[in-house]
Amino acid sequence: MDRFLYVSMTGAKETLRAQTVNNHNLANASTTGFRADLSAFQTRAVAGSGYASRAYATNATVGWDASQGALTSTGRDLDVGIHGPGWIAVQGADGREAYTRAGDLRIEPSGLLKNGAGQQVMGEGGPISVPPHTSLMIAADGTISIVPVGQGPETTSQVGRIKLVNPPAESLVRGDDGLFRTTDGTDAPADASVRVASGVLEASNVNIADAMVNMIELSRHFDLQVKAMRTAEENAAASAQLLKG
């Protein structure tokens, strides 16, 4: 009886854990450049004395979905989306270099180039600073060119190049801040093959329909586990009554 209750309890617990991951994905369905977390159930045998007749499920995050989200046109010069694999290098709150697919860039009054989350965009020599300008263009290789204030188009000059990297997916891990970093803590080298498009943003790669269906299925599984716990309690009460008689 105790094993029956234990299996039901762990099933409900692990289902809630899977629901947390699924709800996190749903909550970020409109987050620019978001990569969905992947979770999976695994079967484990219940340890202990007696015949091994019970098994329970565990759930764990097994990685993230590397597929590309849709590129949406915005017409904004500072919006960039990556074509295919690759990442934009930014500076995390811990000072380390980190990577994101979010290309919603903006220029601070100080001239520093940041993304929508407030992280400094890294160039190949450090954070990028953009001088006052009348127009700005970001090339496919990440090069930023401007026409200085009071000058004509013939004075176009390059002020920096966004560091674009493409480390193997298995060498990246997502942090609590949503940014990706290399597992060994080193900075990924710039990759000239990574290309960006100006005036577009990459949407989240969360499939909302699949996530909604998964949420309903997990909710039903949780209800079944709770019913099993109630059944275990009723069986225990009935057994105790028989023993009293």
PyRosetta script that sets phi, psi and omega in degrees:
from pyrosetta import init, pose_from_sequence

init()
pose = pose_from_sequence("MDRFLYVSMTGAKETLRAQTVNNHNLANASTTGFRADLSAFQTRAVAGSGYASRAYATNATVGWDASQGALTSTGRDLDVGIHGPGWIAVQGADGREAYTRAGDLRIEPSGLLKNGAGQQVMGEGGPISVPPHTSLMIAADGTISIVPVGQGPETTSQVGRIKLVNPPAESLVRGDDGLFRTTDGTDAPADASVRVASGVLEASNVNIADAMVNMIELSRHFDLQVKAMRTAEENAAASAQLLKG")
pose.set_psi(1, -42.3)
pose.set_omega(1, 179.5)
pose.set_phi(2, -61.8)
pose.set_psi(2, -38.3)
pose.set_omega(2, 179.5)
pose.set_phi(3, -67.1)
pose.set_psi(3, -40.2)
pose.set_omega(3, 177.6)
pose.set_phi(4, -58.3)
pose.set_psi(4, -45.6)
pose.set_omega(4, 179.8)
pose.set_phi(5, -65.7)
pose.set_psi(5, -39.1)
pose.set_omega(5, -179.3)
pose.set_phi(6, -64.6)
pose.set_psi(6, -44.7)
pose.set_omega(6, 178.7)
pose.set_phi(7, -61.1)
pose.set_psi(7, -43.4)
pose.set_omega(7, 179.9)
pose.set_phi(8, -65.1)
pose.set_psi(8, -43.2)
pose.set_omega(8, -178.4)
pose.set_phi(9, -64.2)
pose.set_psi(9, -46.4)
pose.set_omega(9, 179.7)
pose.set_phi(10, -65.9)
pose.set_psi(10, -34.3)
pose.set_omega(10, 177.4)
pose.set_phi(11, -62.4)
pose.set_psi(11, -42.9)
pose.set_omega(11, 178.4)
pose.set_phi(12, -65.6)
pose.set_psi(12, -41.4)
pose.set_omega(12, -179.4)
pose.set_phi(13, -62.6)
pose.set_psi(13, -47.2)
pose.set_omega(13, -178.0)
pose.set_phi(14, -70.3)
pose.set_psi(14, -30.7)
pose.set_omega(14, 175.7)
pose.set_phi(15, -65.8)
pose.set_psi(15, -40.2)
pose.set_omega(15, 176.4)
pose.set_phi(16, -63.3)
pose.set_psi(16, -37.4)
pose.set_omega(16, 178.2)
pose.set_phi(17, -64.3)
pose.set_psi(17, -42.5)
pose.set_omega(17, 177.2)
pose.set_phi(18, -64.7)
pose.set_psi(18, -37.6)
pose.set_omega(18, 178.7)
pose.set_phi(19, -65.0)
pose.set_psi(19, -35.3)
pose.set_omega(19, 177.9)
pose.set_phi(20, -61.9)
pose.set_psi(20, -44.8)
pose.set_omega(20, 178.7)
pose.set_phi(21, -63.2)
pose.set_psi(21, -44.9)
pose.set_omega(21, -179.2)
pose.set_phi(22, -62.9)
pose.set_psi(22, -42.8)
pose.set_omega(22, 179.4)
pose.set_phi(23, -67.1)
pose.set_psi(23, -33.3)
pose.set_omega(23, 176.2)
pose.set_phi(24, -62.9)
pose.set_psi(24, -41.4)
pose.set_omega(24, 177.0)
pose.set_phi(25, -63.4)
pose.set_psi(25, -44.6)
pose.set_omega(25, 179.3)
pose.set_phi(26, -61.3)
pose.set_psi(26, -40.0)
pose.set_omega(26, -179.0)
pose.set_phi(27, -65.2)
pose.set_psi(27, -22.3)
pose.set_omega(27, -179.3)
pose.set_phi(28, -107.6)
pose.set_psi(28, 20.6)
pose.set_omega(28, -179.3)
pose.set_phi(29, -63.8)
pose.set_psi(29, -22.0)
pose.set_omega(29, 179.3)
pose.set_phi(30, -111.5)
pose.set_psi(30, 12.0)
pose.set_omega(30, 179.3)
pose.set_phi(31, -82.5)
pose.set_psi(31, 126.3)
pose.set_omega(31, -177.1)
pose.set_phi(32, -59.4)
pose.set_psi(32, 126.2)
pose.set_omega(32, 174.9)
pose.set_phi(33, 71.8)
pose.set_psi(33, 12.2)
pose.set_omega(33, -176.1)
pose.set_phi(34, -70.2)
pose.set_psi(34, 142.5)
pose.set_omega(34, 175.5)
pose.set_phi(35, -110.4)
pose.set_psi(35, 124.2)
pose.set_omega(35, -176.1)
pose.set_phi(36, -68.3)
pose.set_psi(36, 140.0)
pose.set_omega(36, 173.3)
pose.set_phi(37, -76.9)
pose.set_psi(37, 148.2)
pose.set_omega(37, 177.4)
pose.set_phi(38, -113.8)
pose.set_psi(38, 135.2)
pose.set_omega(38, 177.1)
pose.set_phi(39, -129.4)
pose.set_psi(39, 157.5)
pose.set_omega(39, -178.2)
pose.set_phi(40, -148.9)
pose.set_psi(40, 150.3)
pose.set_omega(40, 175.9)
pose.set_phi(41, -93.9)
pose.set_psi(41, 146.1)
pose.set_omega(41, 175.1)
pose.set_phi(42, -131.8)
pose.set_psi(42, 146.3)
pose.set_omega(42, 179.4)
pose.set_phi(43, -90.0)
pose.set_psi(43, 132.7)
pose.set_omega(43, 177.4)
pose.set_phi(44, -127.0)
pose.set_psi(44, 142.0)
pose.set_omega(44, 177.5)
pose.set_phi(45, -79.1)
pose.set_psi(45, 142.3)
pose.set_omega(45, 176.4)
pose.set_phi(46, -77.1)
pose.set_psi(46, 119.2)
pose.set_omega(46, -178.6)
pose.set_phi(47, -78.8)
pose.set_psi(47, 154.7)
pose.set_omega(47, 177.5)
pose.set_phi(48, 140.8)
pose.set_psi(48, 178.1)
pose.set_omega(48, -179.1)
pose.set_phi(49, -74.8)
pose.set_psi(49, 160.6)
pose.set_omega(49, 178.4)
pose.set_phi(50, 95.3)
pose.set_psi(50, 179.4)
pose.set_omega(50, -177.7)
pose.set_phi(51, -69.8)
pose.set_psi(51, 136.2)
pose.set_omega(51, -178.0)
pose.set_phi(52, -76.4)
pose.set_psi(52, 80.3)
pose.set_omega(52, -176.0)
pose.set_phi(53, -111.1)
pose.set_psi(53, 3.8)
pose.set_omega(53, -177.3)
pose.set_phi(54, -123.5)
pose.set_psi(54, 146.6)
pose.set_omega(54, 174.4)
pose.set_phi(55, -141.8)
pose.set_psi(55, 151.7)
pose.set_omega(55, 178.4)
pose.set_phi(56, -134.2)
pose.set_psi(56, 165.8)
pose.set_omega(56, -175.8)
pose.set_phi(57, -105.0)
pose.set_psi(57, 143.3)
pose.set_omega(57, 171.4)
pose.set_phi(58, -120.6)
pose.set_psi(58, 151.3)
pose.set_omega(58, 179.1)
pose.set_phi(59, -123.9)
pose.set_psi(59, 140.3)
pose.set_omega(59, 178.9)
pose.set_phi(60, -149.1)
pose.set_psi(60, 151.8)
pose.set_omega(60, 174.2)
pose.set_phi(61, -74.7)
pose.set_psi(61, 124.7)
pose.set_omega(61, -173.7)
pose.set_phi(62, -108.6)
pose.set_psi(62, 10.8)
pose.set_omega(62, 179.1)
pose.set_phi(63, 140.1)
pose.set_psi(63, -157.1)
pose.set_omega(63, -178.4)
pose.set_phi(64, -141.5)
pose.set_psi(64, 155.8)
pose.set_omega(64, -177.2)
pose.set_phi(65, -79.1)
pose.set_psi(65, 117.0)
pose.set_omega(65, -176.8)
pose.set_phi(66, -88.4)
pose.set_psi(66, 0.1)
pose.set_omega(66, -179.0)
pose.set_phi(67, -66.8)
pose.set_psi(67, 151.4)
pose.set_omega(67, -176.6)
pose.set_phi(68, -81.6)
pose.set_psi(68, 140.9)
pose.set_omega(68, 173.5)
pose.set_phi(69, -80.7)
pose.set_psi(69, 167.5)
pose.set_omega(69, -179.3)
pose.set_phi(70, -69.5)
pose.set_psi(70, 142.3)
pose.set_omega(70, 176.0)
pose.set_phi(71, -91.2)
pose.set_psi(71, 122.5)
pose.set_omega(71, -177.5)
pose.set_phi(72, -111.0)
pose.set_psi(72, 130.2)
pose.set_omega(72, -179.4)
pose.set_phi(73, -73.2)
pose.set_psi(73, 133.7)
pose.set_omega(73, 177.1)
pose.set_phi(74, -119.2)
pose.set_psi(74, -22.7)
pose.set_omega(74, -178.2)
pose.set_phi(75, 74.4)
pose.set_psi(75, 5.7)
pose.set_omega(75, -178.5)
pose.set_phi(76, -93.7)
pose.set_psi(76, 129.4)
pose.set_omega(76, -174.8)
pose.set_phi(77, -60.8)
pose.set_psi(77, -32.3)
pose.set_omega(77, -175.6)
pose.set_phi(78, -88.6)
pose.set_psi(78, -1.9)
pose.set_omega(78, 176.0)
pose.set_phi(79, -88.4)
pose.set_psi(79, 129.7)
pose.set_omega(79, 178.8)
pose.set_phi(80, -133.1)
pose.set_psi(80, 143.1)
pose.set_omega(80, 175.8)
pose.set_phi(81, -126.4)
pose.set_psi(81, 141.8)
pose.set_omega(81, -177.7)
pose.set_phi(82, -88.7)
pose.set_psi(82, 131.6)
pose.set_omega(82, 174.4)
pose.set_phi(83, -86.1)
pose.set_psi(83, 118.2)
pose.set_omega(83, 178.5)
pose.set_phi(84, 76.6)
pose.set_psi(84, -157.1)
pose.set_omega(84, -177.9)
pose.set_phi(85, -71.6)
pose.set_psi(85, 155.2)
pose.set_omega(85, 178.9)
pose.set_phi(86, 139.5)
pose.set_psi(86, 167.5)
pose.set_omega(86, -176.4)
pose.set_phi(87, -145.0)
pose.set_psi(87, 154.7)
pose.set_omega(87, 172.9)
pose.set_phi(88, -97.3)
pose.set_psi(88, 130.3)
pose.set_omega(88, -179.7)
pose.set_phi(89, -83.9)
pose.set_psi(89, 131.6)
pose.set_omega(89, 176.6)
pose.set_phi(90, -134.3)
pose.set_psi(90, 170.2)
pose.set_omega(90, 177.2)
pose.set_phi(91, -102.2)
pose.set_psi(91, 119.7)
pose.set_omega(91, 179.9)
pose.set_phi(92, -75.1)
pose.set_psi(92, 172.5)
pose.set_omega(92, -179.8)
pose.set_phi(93, -63.7)
pose.set_psi(93, -23.6)
pose.set_omega(93, 178.9)
pose.set_phi(94, -84.1)
pose.set_psi(94, 1.3)
pose.set_omega(94, 179.6)
pose.set_phi(95, 87.0)
pose.set_psi(95, -10.5)
pose.set_omega(95, 179.8)
pose.set_phi(96, -82.4)
pose.set_psi(96, 155.8)
pose.set_omega(96, 174.9)
pose.set_phi(97, -72.7)
pose.set_psi(97, 135.8)
pose.set_omega(97, 179.9)
pose.set_phi(98, -137.0)
pose.set_psi(98, 174.0)
pose.set_omega(98, -171.9)
pose.set_phi(99, -133.6)
pose.set_psi(99, 143.8)
pose.set_omega(99, -177.8)
pose.set_phi(100, -146.8)
pose.set_psi(100, 160.8)
pose.set_omega(100, 174.1)
pose.set_phi(101, -102.3)
pose.set_psi(101, -3.7)
pose.set_omega(101, -178.3)
pose.set_phi(102, -77.2)
pose.set_psi(102, 116.5)
pose.set_omega(102, -177.8)
pose.set_phi(103, -109.6)
pose.set_psi(103, 26.8)
pose.set_omega(103, 178.3)
pose.set_phi(104, -82.5)
pose.set_psi(104, 81.3)
pose.set_omega(104, -172.5)
pose.set_phi(105, -87.1)
pose.set_psi(105, 157.2)
pose.set_omega(105, 176.3)
pose.set_phi(106, -152.8)
pose.set_psi(106, 159.8)
pose.set_omega(106, -179.2)
pose.set_phi(107, -110.5)
pose.set_psi(107, 123.9)
pose.set_omega(107, 178.8)
pose.set_phi(108, -72.5)
pose.set_psi(108, 159.3)
pose.set_omega(108, 176.1)
pose.set_phi(109, -54.8)
pose.set_psi(109, -27.9)
pose.set_omega(109, 178.9)
pose.set_phi(110, -76.6)
pose.set_psi(110, -10.4)
pose.set_omega(110, -179.3)
pose.set_phi(111, 99.5)
pose.set_psi(111, -9.8)
pose.set_omega(111, 179.8)
pose.set_phi(112, -69.0)
pose.set_psi(112, 138.4)
pose.set_omega(112, 177.9)
pose.set_phi(113, -90.5)
pose.set_psi(113, 122.1)
pose.set_omega(113, -179.6)
pose.set_phi(114, -129.4)
pose.set_psi(114, 167.0)
pose.set_omega(114, 174.7)
pose.set_phi(115, -97.3)
pose.set_psi(115, -178.5)
pose.set_omega(115, -175.8)
pose.set_phi(116, -62.6)
pose.set_psi(116, -23.1)
pose.set_omega(116, 179.3)
pose.set_phi(117, -87.7)
pose.set_psi(117, 0.6)
pose.set_omega(117, 178.1)
pose.set_phi(118, 87.4)
pose.set_psi(118, 10.0)
pose.set_omega(118, 179.0)
pose.set_phi(119, -88.7)
pose.set_psi(119, 138.6)
pose.set_omega(119, -179.7)
pose.set_phi(120, -68.6)
pose.set_psi(120, 132.9)
pose.set_omega(120, 177.3)
pose.set_phi(121, -81.5)
pose.set_psi(121, 131.7)
pose.set_omega(121, -176.5)
pose.set_phi(122, -92.0)
pose.set_psi(122, 140.0)
pose.set_omega(122, 170.1)
pose.set_phi(123, -100.0)
pose.set_psi(123, -173.6)
pose.set_omega(123, -178.8)
pose.set_phi(124, -75.4)
pose.set_psi(124, -8.0)
pose.set_omega(124, 177.7)
pose.set_phi(125, -124.3)
pose.set_psi(125, 12.0)
pose.set_omega(125, -179.0)
pose.set_phi(126, 130.0)
pose.set_psi(126, -169.2)
pose.set_omega(126, -179.7)
pose.set_phi(127, -58.7)
pose.set_psi(127, 143.7)
pose.set_omega(127, -177.9)
pose.set_phi(128, -90.6)
pose.set_psi(128, 135.1)
pose.set_omega(128, 175.2)
pose.set_phi(129, -121.2)
pose.set_psi(129, 133.1)
pose.set_omega(129, -177.1)
pose.set_phi(130, -111.1)
pose.set_psi(130, 120.1)
pose.set_omega(130, 179.0)
pose.set_phi(131, -69.0)
pose.set_psi(131, 164.9)
pose.set_omega(131, 175.8)
pose.set_phi(132, -54.9)
pose.set_psi(132, 140.6)
pose.set_omega(132, -173.6)
pose.set_phi(133, -152.3)
pose.set_psi(133, 164.5)
pose.set_omega(133, 175.6)
pose.set_phi(134, -101.7)
pose.set_psi(134, -23.8)
pose.set_omega(134, 175.9)
pose.set_phi(135, -150.9)
pose.set_psi(135, 156.1)
pose.set_omega(135, -176.9)
pose.set_phi(136, -141.9)
pose.set_psi(136, 145.9)
pose.set_omega(136, 178.5)
pose.set_phi(137, -141.0)
pose.set_psi(137, 137.9)
pose.set_omega(137, 175.9)
pose.set_phi(138, -113.4)
pose.set_psi(138, 119.5)
pose.set_omega(138, -177.4)
pose.set_phi(139, -79.7)
pose.set_psi(139, 171.2)
pose.set_omega(139, -176.7)
pose.set_phi(140, -63.3)
pose.set_psi(140, -25.8)
pose.set_omega(140, 179.4)
pose.set_phi(141, -91.7)
pose.set_psi(141, 7.0)
pose.set_omega(141, 178.4)
pose.set_phi(142, 91.9)
pose.set_psi(142, 0.2)
pose.set_omega(142, 179.5)
pose.set_phi(143, -70.5)
pose.set_psi(143, 131.3)
pose.set_omega(143, -179.5)
pose.set_phi(144, -103.4)
pose.set_psi(144, 122.2)
pose.set_omega(144, 179.4)
pose.set_phi(145, -119.9)
pose.set_psi(145, 144.6)
pose.set_omega(145, 179.9)
pose.set_phi(146, -135.4)
pose.set_psi(146, 160.1)
pose.set_omega(146, 167.3)
pose.set_phi(147, -106.8)
pose.set_psi(147, 112.9)
pose.set_omega(147, -177.0)
pose.set_phi(148, -58.6)
pose.set_psi(148, 155.0)
pose.set_omega(148, 178.8)
pose.set_phi(149, -58.3)
pose.set_psi(149, 131.9)
pose.set_omega(149, 177.9)
pose.set_phi(150, 81.9)
pose.set_psi(150, 4.0)
pose.set_omega(150, -178.6)
pose.set_phi(151, -112.7)
pose.set_psi(151, 165.2)
pose.set_omega(151, 178.6)
pose.set_phi(152, -94.5)
pose.set_psi(152, 171.9)
pose.set_omega(152, -178.8)
pose.set_phi(153, -57.4)
pose.set_psi(153, -25.1)
pose.set_omega(153, -178.7)
pose.set_phi(154, -69.2)
pose.set_psi(154, -11.7)
pose.set_omega(154, -178.4)
pose.set_phi(155, -99.3)
pose.set_psi(155, 16.4)
pose.set_omega(155, 179.8)
pose.set_phi(156, -54.0)
pose.set_psi(156, 132.0)
pose.set_omega(156, -178.5)
pose.set_phi(157, -136.5)
pose.set_psi(157, 153.1)
pose.set_omega(157, 178.2)
pose.set_phi(158, -89.3)
pose.set_psi(158, 133.1)
pose.set_omega(158, -179.0)
pose.set_phi(159, -112.6)
pose.set_psi(159, -6.3)
pose.set_omega(159, 180.0)
pose.set_phi(160, 165.8)
pose.set_psi(160, 173.6)
pose.set_omega(160, 178.5)
pose.set_phi(161, -138.6)
pose.set_psi(161, 123.4)
pose.set_omega(161, 179.8)
pose.set_phi(162, -61.3)
pose.set_psi(162, 132.0)
pose.set_omega(162, 177.6)
pose.set_phi(163, -75.5)
pose.set_psi(163, 115.9)
pose.set_omega(163, 178.4)
pose.set_phi(164, -110.9)
pose.set_psi(164, 129.7)
pose.set_omega(164, -176.0)
pose.set_phi(165, -126.9)
pose.set_psi(165, 163.6)
pose.set_omega(165, 178.6)
pose.set_phi(166, -148.9)
pose.set_psi(166, 63.2)
pose.set_omega(166, 177.8)
pose.set_phi(167, -71.8)
pose.set_psi(167, 158.5)
pose.set_omega(167, 177.4)
pose.set_phi(168, -57.8)
pose.set_psi(168, 140.8)
pose.set_omega(168, -177.9)
pose.set_phi(169, -58.0)
pose.set_psi(169, -35.4)
pose.set_omega(169, -177.9)
pose.set_phi(170, -70.9)
pose.set_psi(170, -12.7)
pose.set_omega(170, 179.6)
pose.set_phi(171, -93.7)
pose.set_psi(171, 3.7)
pose.set_omega(171, -178.4)
pose.set_phi(172, -111.4)
pose.set_psi(172, 146.2)
pose.set_omega(172, 176.0)
pose.set_phi(173, -134.2)
pose.set_psi(173, 140.5)
pose.set_omega(173, -179.6)
pose.set_phi(174, -85.4)
pose.set_psi(174, 135.3)
pose.set_omega(174, 177.7)
pose.set_phi(175, -92.3)
pose.set_psi(175, 174.9)
pose.set_omega(175, 179.3)
pose.set_phi(176, -64.7)
pose.set_psi(176, -21.4)
pose.set_omega(176, 179.2)
pose.set_phi(177, -85.4)
pose.set_psi(177, 2.6)
pose.set_omega(177, 179.2)
pose.set_phi(178, 86.4)
pose.set_psi(178, -6.2)
pose.set_omega(178, 179.1)
pose.set_phi(179, -89.2)
pose.set_psi(179, 154.1)
pose.set_omega(179, 178.5)
pose.set_phi(180, -101.4)
pose.set_psi(180, 144.4)
pose.set_omega(180, 177.2)
pose.set_phi(181, -138.1)
pose.set_psi(181, 159.2)
pose.set_omega(181, 178.1)
pose.set_phi(182, -71.6)
pose.set_psi(182, 146.4)
pose.set_omega(182, -176.9)
pose.set_phi(183, -65.7)
pose.set_psi(183, -28.6)
pose.set_omega(183, -179.1)
pose.set_phi(184, -92.8)
pose.set_psi(184, 1.0)
pose.set_omega(184, 175.8)
pose.set_phi(185, 82.4)
pose.set_psi(185, 1.3)
pose.set_omega(185, 179.7)
pose.set_phi(186, -87.3)
pose.set_psi(186, 160.1)
pose.set_omega(186, 177.0)
pose.set_phi(187, -83.4)
pose.set_psi(187, 132.7)
pose.set_omega(187, 178.0)
pose.set_phi(188, -70.8)
pose.set_psi(188, 143.6)
pose.set_omega(188, 178.8)
pose.set_phi(189, -74.1)
pose.set_psi(189, 152.6)
pose.set_omega(189, 176.5)
pose.set_phi(190, -64.6)
pose.set_psi(190, 145.4)
pose.set_omega(190, -178.1)
pose.set_phi(191, -125.0)
pose.set_psi(191, 113.2)
pose.set_omega(191, -176.4)
pose.set_phi(192, -70.2)
pose.set_psi(192, -13.3)
pose.set_omega(192, -178.7)
pose.set_phi(193, -81.4)
pose.set_psi(193, -14.5)
pose.set_omega(193, 179.2)
pose.set_phi(194, -74.4)
pose.set_psi(194, 130.3)
pose.set_omega(194, -176.8)
pose.set_phi(195, -121.3)
pose.set_psi(195, 144.8)
pose.set_omega(195, 178.2)
pose.set_phi(196, -122.7)
pose.set_psi(196, 158.6)
pose.set_omega(196, 175.0)
pose.set_phi(197, -118.9)
pose.set_psi(197, 136.1)
pose.set_omega(197, 179.4)
pose.set_phi(198, -88.0)
pose.set_psi(198, 147.8)
pose.set_omega(198, 177.8)
pose.set_phi(199, 83.4)
pose.set_psi(199, 14.4)
pose.set_omega(199, 178.4)
pose.set_phi(200, -136.7)
pose.set_psi(200, 158.7)
pose.set_omega(200, 174.3)
pose.set_phi(201, -130.9)
pose.set_psi(201, 145.6)
pose.set_omega(201, 177.2)
pose.set_phi(202, -89.1)
pose.set_psi(202, 127.2)
pose.set_omega(202, 178.6)
pose.set_phi(203, -78.9)
pose.set_psi(203, 168.8)
pose.set_omega(203, 174.4)
pose.set_phi(204, -61.3)
pose.set_psi(204, 147.9)
pose.set_omega(204, 178.5)
pose.set_phi(205, -94.7)
pose.set_psi(205, 15.4)
pose.set_omega(205, 176.6)
pose.set_phi(206, -71.4)
pose.set_psi(206, 127.7)
pose.set_omega(206, 175.1)
pose.set_phi(207, -86.3)
pose.set_psi(207, 104.2)
pose.set_omega(207, -172.8)
pose.set_phi(208, -62.1)
pose.set_psi(208, -41.8)
pose.set_omega(208, -179.2)
pose.set_phi(209, -61.5)
pose.set_psi(209, -46.5)
pose.set_omega(209, 179.3)
pose.set_phi(210, -63.6)
pose.set_psi(210, -40.2)
pose.set_omega(210, -179.4)
pose.set_phi(211, -65.6)
pose.set_psi(211, -37.6)
pose.set_omega(211, 178.6)
pose.set_phi(212, -67.1)
pose.set_psi(212, -43.3)
pose.set_omega(212, 178.1)
pose.set_phi(213, -62.3)
pose.set_psi(213, -42.7)
pose.set_omega(213, 179.4)
pose.set_phi(214, -63.0)
pose.set_psi(214, -38.3)
pose.set_omega(214, 178.9)
pose.set_phi(215, -62.3)
pose.set_psi(215, -42.3)
pose.set_omega(215, 179.4)
pose.set_phi(216, -66.0)
pose.set_psi(216, -43.3)
pose.set_omega(216, -179.8)
pose.set_phi(217, -62.8)
pose.set_psi(217, -43.7)
pose.set_omega(217, 180.0)
pose.set_phi(218, -65.3)
pose.set_psi(218, -36.2)
pose.set_omega(218, 177.7)
pose.set_phi(219, -63.1)
pose.set_psi(219, -40.5)
pose.set_omega(219, 178.4)
pose.set_phi(220, -67.2)
pose.set_psi(220, -40.1)
pose.set_omega(220, 178.2)
pose.set_phi(221, -62.0)
pose.set_psi(221, -40.8)
pose.set_omega(221, 179.1)
pose.set_phi(222, -62.4)
pose.set_psi(222, -43.1)
pose.set_omega(222, 178.7)
pose.set_phi(223, -60.4)
pose.set_psi(223, -40.1)
pose.set_omega(223, 178.9)
pose.set_phi(224, -64.3)
pose.set_psi(224, -39.9)
pose.set_omega(224, 179.5)
pose.set_phi(225, -65.8)
pose.set_psi(225, -39.7)
pose.set_omega(225, 178.4)
pose.set_phi(226, -64.4)
pose.set_psi(226, -41.1)
pose.set_omega(226, 177.8)
pose.set_phi(227, -63.0)
pose.set_psi(227, -37.3)
pose.set_omega(227, 178.4)
pose.set_phi(228, -65.1)
pose.set_psi(228, -38.6)
pose.set_omega(228, 177.3)
pose.set_phi(229, -63.5)
pose.set_psi(229, -39.0)
pose.set_omega(229, 178.1)
pose.set_phi(230, -65.9)
pose.set_psi(230, -39.1)
pose.set_omega(230, 177.5)
pose.set_phi(231, -63.0)
pose.set_psi(231, -41.2)
pose.set_omega(231, 178.2)
pose.set_phi(232, -62.1)
pose.set_psi(232, -40.3)
pose.set_omega(232, 178.4)
pose.set_phi(233, -65.3)
pose.set_psi(233, -42.5)
pose.set_omega(233, 179.3)
pose.set_phi(234, -65.3)
pose.set_psi(234, -40.4)
pose.set_omega(234, 178.3)
pose.set_phi(235, -64.2)
pose.set_psi(235, -39.6)
pose.set_omega(235, 179.4)
pose.set_phi(236, -64.6)
pose.set_psi(236, -41.1)
pose.set_omega(236, 179.4)
pose.set_phi(237, -65.6)
pose.set_psi(237, -40.8)
pose.set_omega(237, 179.1)
pose.set_phi(238, -65.6)
pose.set_psi(238, -39.3)
pose.set_omega(238, 179.0)
pose.set_phi(239, -64.9)
pose.set_psi(239, -42.3)
pose.set_omega(239, 179.3)
pose.set_phi(240, -63.0)
pose.set_psi(240, -36.6)
pose.set_omega(240, 179.5)
pose.set_phi(241, -66.5)
pose.set_psi(241, -40.4)
pose.set_omega(241, 179.6)
pose.set_phi(242, -65.4)
pose.set_psi(242, -39.7)
pose.set_omega(242, 179.9)
pose.set_phi(243, -66.0)
pose.set_psi(243, -32.9)
pose.set_omega(243, 177.5)
pose.set_phi(244, -67.6)
pose.set_psi(244, -34.7)
pose.set_omega(244, -179.6)
pose.set_phi(245, -73.1)
pose.dump_pdb("model.pdb")
